[in-house]
Amino acid sequence: MGAFLALVGWLLLGVDGLLLLAPLGVALLLFNRGSMPWLIMRMYGAVRLSPDQAPLLHAALVELSARAGLAAAPSLYYIPSRIINAFTSGRRDDAAIAVSDGLLRVLETREVVAVLAHELSHVHNDDIRVMGVADLFSRFTSLLSLFGLLLLIVNLPLLLLGGVAVNWFAILILIFAPHLSALAQMGLSRTREYDADRNAVNLTGDPEGLARALVKIEQGGRNLFERILLPGRRMPEPSLLRTHPPTAERVKRLMQLKLTHRPTPLALASKRSELPEFMMRALSQRTPRWRMTGLWH
């Protein structure tokens, strides 16, 4: 992605473009430390959970964090929504993990613990920062490409009159560079997801728990009719355009780990989780829909 950005800069401004973009790239690497967790959680209407409100989840998160070698466990947030989801925000020393009401109700304890381990692996691998930098590179590439195409349109009369020579190869690069950069970004995202799955198994010793959770999360957004007759309805895009790998492939890899990898299982995963009273009331309060923030939850 950095190469695409540098190439577009060179096509537009030559060597000066490279010299201009070099410090910009360094600044992105140094200062893009990930989004502020509290802001992301606020956009989702998430509520921070104390150890008293969710003792089992906190205990699991603390033990998983210790196994991952993190200095401190991430903050834990609860999203009062029926959607089955969990995600991570922030950086290694200031991270937050959010779990939805739907996820806590649908998944068993071992599956919830496996999901926490997966999200914690993103924290340990600093995936939020890595993907944030990749996203910024893609955005800047698109912006420079658009600028170059606008210059082309402005000079179109001269091109038609034959007053200037046109490097059509450079124009093709300007057109396709943003798309190639986006494909590279999505490929990187899929790779990080596979790594997070494998690292989660290293933390929990329970590949089957994560596999079962992935299947339930995928099926949770579809009704029985869709699951039987239209299994691919919610994922019409080709695999190359997905930010997450296909669930079936992830499950297959996890089942292979089950046969070859046997770390110490997490004892807390065998216990039964109890939802606090305010969670029991929350399900009827938040139906998944598009919010004013542009997010679906």
C-alpha positions as CSV (number, residue, x, y, z in Angstrom):
1,M,0.0,0.0,0.0
2,G,2.9,2.3,0.7
3,A,4.3,1.4,-2.7
4,F,1.0,2.4,-4.4
5,L,1.1,5.7,-2.6
6,A,4.7,6.4,-3.5
7,L,4.0,5.4,-7.2
8,V,1.1,7.8,-7.5
9,G,3.1,10.6,-5.9
10,W,6.0,10.0,-8.3
11,L,3.6,10.0,-11.3
12,L,2.1,13.3,-10.2
13,L,5.1,15.2,-8.9
14,G,8.2,13.1,-9.8
15,V,11.0,13.0,-7.4
16,D,9.5,15.9,-5.5
17,G,6.4,13.8,-4.9
18,L,8.5,11.1,-3.3
19,L,10.4,13.5,-1.1
20,L,7.0,15.0,0.0
21,L,5.4,11.7,0.7
22,A,8.3,10.2,2.6
23,P,7.9,12.3,5.8
24,L,4.1,11.8,5.5
25,G,4.6,8.0,5.5
26,V,6.9,8.3,8.6
27,A,4.4,10.5,10.4
28,L,1.6,7.9,9.7
29,L,3.7,5.1,11.2
30,L,4.7,7.1,14.2
31,F,1.5,8.9,15.1
32,N,-1.3,6.6,14.0
33,R,-1.6,4.8,17.3
34,G,-5.1,3.6,16.7
35,S,-8.5,5.2,17.4
36,M,-9.3,6.4,20.9
37,P,-11.2,3.5,22.5
38,W,-13.6,5.6,24.5
39,L,-14.8,7.5,21.3
40,I,-15.4,4.3,19.4
41,M,-17.3,2.8,22.3
42,R,-19.4,5.9,22.7
43,M,-20.3,5.8,19.0
44,Y,-21.7,2.3,19.6
45,G,-23.5,3.3,22.8
46,A,-21.4,0.8,24.7
47,V,-21.3,0.7,28.5
48,R,-18.2,-0.1,30.4
49,L,-18.5,-3.2,32.6
50,S,-16.9,-3.4,36.0
51,P,-15.6,-6.6,37.5
52,D,-18.6,-6.7,39.8
53,Q,-21.0,-6.5,36.9
54,A,-19.3,-9.3,34.9
55,P,-16.9,-11.2,37.2
56,L,-16.5,-14.2,35.0
57,L,-15.8,-12.2,31.8
58,H,-13.3,-10.0,33.7
59,A,-11.6,-13.0,35.2
60,A,-11.3,-14.7,31.8
61,L,-9.9,-11.4,30.3
62,V,-7.3,-11.0,33.0
63,E,-6.1,-14.6,32.7
64,L,-6.0,-14.4,28.9
65,S,-4.1,-11.1,29.1
66,A,-1.5,-12.7,31.4
67,R,-1.1,-15.6,29.0
68,A,-0.6,-13.1,26.1
69,G,2.0,-11.2,28.1
70,L,0.1,-8.0,28.2
71,A,0.9,-5.5,30.9
72,A,-2.8,-4.9,31.6
73,A,-6.1,-6.3,30.5
74,P,-8.1,-4.3,28.0
75,S,-11.3,-2.5,29.3
76,L,-14.5,-4.5,28.8
77,Y,-17.6,-2.9,27.2
78,Y,-21.1,-4.1,26.7
79,I,-23.3,-3.1,23.7
80,P,-27.0,-3.4,24.4
81,S,-28.0,-4.7,21.0
82,R,-29.3,-7.9,19.6
83,I,-26.6,-8.1,17.0
84,I,-24.1,-10.9,17.6
85,N,-20.8,-9.1,17.6
86,A,-17.5,-8.4,19.3
87,F,-14.7,-6.0,18.4
88,T,-11.5,-4.4,19.6
89,S,-10.4,-0.8,19.6
90,G,-7.2,1.1,20.7
91,R,-3.6,0.0,21.1
92,R,-1.7,-2.5,23.2
93,D,-1.4,-0.2,26.2
94,D,-4.9,1.3,26.0
95,A,-7.3,-1.1,24.4
96,A,-11.0,-1.9,24.8
97,I,-13.0,-5.0,23.9
98,A,-16.7,-4.7,23.3
99,V,-19.2,-7.6,23.4
100,S,-22.9,-7.3,22.4
101,D,-25.9,-8.5,24.3
102,G,-26.8,-10.8,21.4
103,L,-23.4,-12.4,21.6
104,L,-23.6,-13.0,25.4
105,R,-27.0,-14.6,25.0
106,V,-26.3,-16.9,22.0
107,L,-22.8,-18.2,22.8
108,E,-21.9,-20.5,25.6
109,T,-19.2,-19.5,28.1
110,R,-16.4,-21.4,26.4
111,E,-17.4,-19.7,23.1
112,V,-17.4,-16.3,24.6
113,V,-14.0,-16.9,26.1
114,A,-12.7,-18.0,22.7
115,V,-14.1,-14.8,21.1
116,L,-12.4,-12.7,23.9
117,A,-9.1,-14.6,23.1
118,H,-9.5,-13.8,19.4
119,E,-10.0,-10.1,20.1
120,L,-7.2,-10.1,22.7
121,S,-4.9,-11.5,20.0
122,H,-5.7,-8.4,17.8
123,V,-4.6,-6.3,20.8
124,H,-1.4,-8.4,21.3
125,N,-0.5,-8.2,17.6
126,D,-1.3,-4.5,17.5
127,D,-3.6,-5.1,14.6
128,I,-5.7,-2.0,15.1
129,R,-2.6,0.2,14.5
130,V,-1.5,-1.9,11.6
131,M,-4.8,-1.8,9.9
132,G,-5.3,1.9,10.7
133,V,-2.0,2.7,8.9
134,A,-3.0,0.5,6.0
135,D,-6.4,2.3,5.8
136,L,-4.7,5.8,5.8
137,F,-2.3,4.7,3.1
138,S,-5.3,3.6,1.0
139,R,-7.1,6.8,1.6
140,F,-4.2,9.0,0.6
141,T,-3.6,6.8,-2.5
142,S,-7.2,7.4,-3.5
143,L,-7.0,11.1,-2.8
144,L,-3.8,11.5,-4.9
145,S,-5.3,9.4,-7.7
146,L,-8.4,11.6,-7.7
147,F,-6.2,14.7,-7.9
148,G,-4.3,13.3,-10.8
149,L,-7.5,12.3,-12.7
150,L,-8.9,15.9,-12.1
151,L,-5.7,17.3,-13.6
152,L,-6.3,15.0,-16.6
153,I,-9.8,16.2,-17.1
154,V,-8.8,19.9,-16.8
155,N,-6.2,19.3,-19.5
156,L,-8.5,17.3,-21.7
157,P,-8.9,20.1,-24.3
158,L,-5.2,20.2,-24.9
159,L,-5.1,16.4,-25.1
160,L,-7.8,16.4,-27.8
161,L,-5.9,19.0,-29.8
162,G,-2.7,17.1,-29.6
163,G,-1.0,19.9,-27.7
164,V,0.5,17.5,-25.1
165,A,1.7,14.0,-25.0
166,V,-0.1,11.5,-22.9
167,N,1.4,8.6,-20.9
168,W,-1.5,6.2,-20.9
169,F,0.3,3.7,-18.7
170,A,0.6,6.4,-16.0
171,I,-3.1,7.2,-16.4
172,L,-4.0,3.5,-16.0
173,I,-2.0,3.4,-12.8
174,L,-3.7,6.4,-11.5
175,I,-7.1,4.8,-12.2
176,F,-6.3,1.3,-10.7
177,A,-3.9,2.2,-7.9
178,P,-6.7,2.9,-5.3
179,H,-8.4,-0.4,-6.2
180,L,-5.2,-2.4,-6.0
181,S,-4.4,-0.7,-2.7
182,A,-7.8,-1.6,-1.3
183,L,-7.4,-5.2,-2.4
184,A,-4.0,-5.3,-0.6
185,Q,-5.6,-3.9,2.5
186,M,-8.4,-6.5,2.5
187,G,-5.8,-9.3,2.0
188,L,-3.8,-8.0,4.9
189,S,-7.0,-8.0,7.0
190,R,-7.8,-11.6,6.2
191,T,-4.3,-12.6,7.1
192,R,-4.5,-10.9,10.4
193,E,-7.8,-12.7,11.1
194,Y,-6.2,-16.1,10.5
195,D,-3.3,-15.1,12.8
196,A,-5.7,-14.0,15.5
197,D,-7.6,-17.3,15.3
198,R,-4.3,-19.2,15.7
199,N,-3.1,-17.0,18.6
200,A,-6.5,-17.4,20.3
201,V,-6.1,-21.1,20.3
202,N,-2.7,-20.6,21.9
203,L,-4.3,-18.7,24.7
204,T,-7.4,-20.9,25.4
205,G,-6.3,-24.4,24.2
206,D,-9.8,-24.7,22.8
207,P,-10.0,-24.5,19.0
208,E,-13.4,-26.1,18.9
209,G,-14.8,-23.3,21.1
210,L,-13.8,-20.6,18.7
211,A,-15.0,-22.7,15.7
212,R,-18.4,-23.1,17.2
213,A,-18.5,-19.4,18.1
214,L,-17.7,-18.4,14.5
215,V,-20.5,-20.6,13.1
216,K,-23.1,-19.2,15.5
217,I,-22.0,-15.6,14.8
218,E,-22.4,-16.2,11.1
219,Q,-25.8,-17.9,11.4
220,G,-27.0,-15.4,14.0
221,G,-27.6,-12.7,11.3
222,R,-29.8,-15.0,9.2
223,N,-33.2,-16.6,9.8
224,L,-33.9,-20.3,9.3
225,F,-35.2,-19.8,5.7
226,E,-32.0,-18.0,4.7
227,R,-29.7,-20.6,6.3
228,I,-31.4,-23.5,4.4
229,L,-32.3,-22.0,1.0
230,L,-30.1,-19.0,0.7
231,P,-26.9,-19.7,2.5
232,G,-24.8,-17.1,0.6
233,R,-27.3,-14.3,0.5
234,R,-25.6,-12.2,3.2
235,M,-22.2,-12.6,1.5
236,P,-22.6,-11.9,-2.2
237,E,-19.1,-10.5,-2.7
238,P,-16.2,-12.7,-3.9
239,S,-13.6,-13.9,-1.4
240,L,-11.1,-11.4,-2.8
241,L,-13.3,-8.5,-1.7
242,R,-13.9,-9.7,1.9
243,T,-12.1,-8.2,4.9
244,H,-12.7,-11.5,6.8
245,P,-11.9,-15.0,5.6
246,P,-14.8,-17.4,4.9
247,T,-16.1,-18.9,8.1
248,A,-15.9,-22.4,6.6
249,E,-12.2,-22.0,5.9
250,R,-11.5,-20.6,9.4
251,V,-13.4,-23.5,11.0
252,K,-11.4,-26.0,8.9
253,R,-8.1,-24.5,10.0
254,L,-9.2,-24.5,13.6
255,M,-10.2,-28.1,13.5
256,Q,-6.7,-28.9,12.1
257,L,-5.3,-27.2,15.2
258,K,-7.5,-29.3,17.4
259,L,-5.7,-32.4,16.1
260,T,-2.2,-31.0,16.4
261,H,-2.2,-28.3,19.1
262,R,-3.1,-28.9,22.7
263,P,-2.1,-26.0,25.1
264,T,-3.5,-25.8,28.6
265,P,-7.3,-25.2,28.4
266,L,-8.7,-22.2,30.2
267,A,-10.5,-23.4,33.3
268,L,-13.0,-20.6,33.4
269,A,-14.4,-21.6,30.1
270,S,-16.2,-24.5,31.8
271,K,-18.2,-22.3,34.1
272,R,-21.6,-20.9,33.4
273,S,-22.0,-17.2,32.9
274,E,-24.8,-15.1,34.4
275,L,-26.0,-11.9,32.9
276,P,-26.5,-8.9,35.2
277,E,-30.1,-7.6,35.6
278,F,-29.6,-4.5,33.4
279,M,-28.4,-6.8,30.5
280,M,-31.6,-8.9,30.9
281,R,-33.7,-5.8,30.2
282,A,-31.5,-4.4,27.4
283,L,-32.5,-6.9,24.6
284,S,-35.8,-5.2,24.0
285,Q,-34.3,-1.7,24.0
286,R,-31.9,-1.9,21.0
287,T,-33.0,-3.5,17.8
288,P,-30.1,-3.6,15.2
289,R,-30.4,-0.8,12.6
290,W,-28.3,1.9,11.0
291,R,-27.5,4.6,13.5
292,M,-26.7,8.3,12.9
293,T,-23.0,7.5,13.3
294,G,-23.2,5.4,10.2
295,L,-22.7,2.2,12.2
296,W,-25.0,-0.9,12.2
297,H,-25.7,-2.1,15.8
